Amino acid sequence: GECEVESDDITETVWFAAWNQRGDMVVTASKDKKIRIYDARTLNQLIEFNGHDGNKAMRAIFVQGDSRLLTTGFDRSSQRQYSIYEINREGNEIESIKHLDQWELDNANGVLTPYYDRSTEMVYLIAKGDSTIRYYELDQEEPYIHFINIFELKESIRSIAHILKRDVDVNKTEIMKFYKMGMGKQTGIITPISFCVPRKSELYQ
């Protein structure tokens, strides 16, 4: 219940922050269009670089064993994008960040939030106000991320959260489960969304 570390040096407006898997780094996406990585135990800044060019909010998360970053944001014409960066790290220091690739999606207004599943190397892109969930599989080699499919909903998403992986139903080959709250007439109604891999089909369900 006590504050262990505090910094007055972080003066920019932070849109989003995420821990890495080891718990020794924090990445932030800020209003000044910068992505920054901090030492989680001292809050010393390890590296800073330019993110997406748009004025809307960005997101950034660690993926693939903390060796890469996945970011979402907008370009100057408000088109939604996502990018992948490689982290060159030596011990507790970050030597450099390499931009591997960037992809464009659409001109919707919702800010894409990435949900990363380390056990399957999959990423789910979800935004408030959307009625779709896009999901991808990450790869170490080019093209680095493979589009799998789009899950279509009957109503827009008001809010969403994934459950802990220990609670998925392995007997149903379930690999990810979200709980969604809808908008409009569906406000206040929580609906489960299950992602499963069928045993007797080559198709992803």
Secondary structure, DSSP 8 states (H G I E B T S, - for coil): -------S---S-EEEEEE-SSSSEEEEEETTSEEEEEETTT--EEEEEE--SSSS--EEEEETTTTEEEEEEE-TT--EEEEEEEEEEETTEEEEEEEEEEEE-----S--EEEEETTTTEEEEE-TT-SEEEEEEE-SSTTSEEEEEEEE-SS-EEEEEE--GGGS-GGGTEEEEEEEEESGGGTT-EEEEEEE--TT-SS--
